């Protein structure tokens, strides 16, 4: 790989780690595990064949690496599939591309657009919350079980019996500060008719104001929530906002019409604050 990039091995590895935040060998292993986890859902394929297809020398090598990353064996995952925090392939071009507002950008299979949206009165949502260490936040590079996916599953199991929800209202995921240092909270819910509390559920109020909205699309819902959303987050927070000398209020909103397999677009909403 260093030869292809016309660099020495030393400088290639050093530059790769700076750009990707992972050493080359670890990156390769994590991406192989991500691809292997997708293949494991096809029960017609032998685990040994999957191991060999994705660069693992044996069934045992894949099993050991998989368990270290996700806390379960490939066989256990295949028997009882759960959502996983896989290491997402980074899109480095986004780090160096600054788009104007209302101008779409097409890159690496996703479409991004930055706009502004004003809401004149608060909007109310009802759902469930979870709290976990910041380092486990999906898309942050850590592997394991996707606890936020499990939270959404739990909400959807009870969504139909929550009478206070709006018919055809948007769904909302919100990340905001946790109750203790090093943790964050995540709200998963849907639009409600009022801010009246519902026993056993959490209420979230989206404040009025003018929001910066990053809209993005992907080819299907799985790529939307397991890949595109992390690239969009990274772009808006690490590239777009700093280059416009903007910070945000301490919450980040992911908004979509539903978790239907037909949903292929999502929005990230942030309330901007100008840096002095």
Steps between C-alpha positions, in 0.01 A plus 500: 500500500787735578645425157169581330497834683867562405594538867737322735336245732586716802348819360200317350407345836554830679284694253232226493468508881469880500224498238301191604575501877588131481822311415491332158482142631222581748301682233525201265390258774201716603381545141534124438292438812237746378472319167503158670215604733287584194581165339415307818135595456490267199458163671571316176868594532732300726682703763830351379432624146414846630822506704709415193306739274586795724864429568489295820722193495250268672162466670681537835674824400171660394328377817771644726507838322120520484459424870767755597321766295135423574491283812347199323606232256396500132279198571326680790450810282358291216260322739378823664590802281528840668606838365874547517725804527720430201793717398370720218716555194608867524440741214810719518391723211230649726772636730618733224175593326301805610154525344285812488155503652228361271760334275490116500821297511514146362786291640561131575141392437333767716347841426556784751339843515521776764198728548342710776162426650306723740236368738287766669375293793634196690431151370436212741610136490444190715738203516765312695849594616828319562831616644841361409869601493589751229769269363227245413311751285427338161737613229770589750725211402413259783347162421231313693123461515305804379308592817327791325363258242360293787344817647325574170378140482352534851326825406351355183364202691286737708447787256158382384353517853615857578179692430666841544711466183411691185376295208781493241719719721877503455732278703785661689830385648678748727847482654555731798716523817485211745443511873865425577836587355602305190143391420232619261127437479301404192128549445312289245140600437230649279302822470225554758189717505606683820763515773286305745717230667417133440572250776793274422631723219725803459388831351726711278434858392663629183541875572394768255776668302685501169679169450778392270375184333723247326280287272644183354390199299628145453406207279296325772410524869781272619767714332321811626519410870815286503726706274370828357389647833852473647659660194246784514566554873873509441466744212278752672683499834861464387495694173195715429429660839867578592557657158200726558620586852189346653441286808164351602268467795579177695272263310499339156181386329456223241162536333322270252152407392524142630721191538329343202731309262378744233644800687814617321543856631571653840579841650741614770377811682725724713429837660801720416695733728749747351853469639650823633 
